[in-house]
Amino acid sequence: MLFFTYILYSNRLNKYYIGITEDLVRRLGEHNRGKSNFTRKGNAWVLVYKEDFSSKAAAFKRELQIKKKKSRNYIENLIAMVSGHPLV
């Protein structure tokens, strides 16, 4: 089973949300239906980044690494690297 660390973006709020899940489609739907306090106000959330891991512990560790950066630039560079166009 795979676990994912993911980043969502809300154009309405101009904010990112970082989380982990086993099922990206289900979890994105939950965010867009207001199942999470933080994401309730930001419909419609869009998946902009994901990494897959073989364990929940590894996905959680990566989630914390990203969150501890407290940097929008770091997040946007992760997203840009996936598209092949790093910002830096």
N, C-alpha and C positions, 0 to 999 in steps of 0.2 A: 504494500500500500504506500502511496506517495502522500506527502504532506507539502503544503505550499506556504511560502511567505509571499504576501501579495501587497501591492500598493494600489489603492483606488484614488480617483481624482473627481472632485465635484467642481464643475465650472461655475455653478451657482454660488458656492462658497469660496471658490478659488483656494481650496484646501486639499491636502492629501490625507489618506487614512492608511495605516499599516496594520496588517493582521496576519493570522495563520489559519489554515483550514485544510480539511481533507477533500473538500468538494467546492471548487471555485464557482461553478455555476449556481449551486444552491446558496452559497454564502453571499454572492453578489446580489441575488434575488432578495435575500433577507435584508441586506443593507438598504436596498431600494424600496423595500416595504416598511422601513422604519423599525426593524427589530433591534437595532443598536442605538443607544442614546446619542452617541456622537454623530452617527451618520443619518439620523432621523431627519435633520434639517437640510440635508444636502442633495436631495434627489435631483437628478439622476447621477448616481455614481458610475464611473467607468473604470474597468480594469486597465491599468497602464503599465504594470510590471508584475512579474512573478518569477520565483525561483522554486525549484522542486527539490525535496529532500526525502531520504528514505526513513527518517524518524521524526517524530513530533518534537523531540528534544532539540534536534538540529535546526528545525524550522523556527522554533521558539528562540533559540540562541541568535539566529540571524535577524529575527524580528527585533530583538532587543538591541543588537548592534546598530541597526538602521535608526531606531528610535533614539538611542543614546547620542547619535551625531547631532540631533536637534538642528538639522541643517536642510533647508529647502534646496540649496544648491547641490548638496550631496544626493538627495532624492532625484532631482531633475537630471543630474549626471548619470545616475543609474539607468533612468528611463532612456536618456539619449544614447547611452552605450548599446542598449538593446536595438535601437533603430540604426546603429552604425554611425551615428553622428554625435560624438561626445562634445559637450559644451566647452570643455577646457582644452 
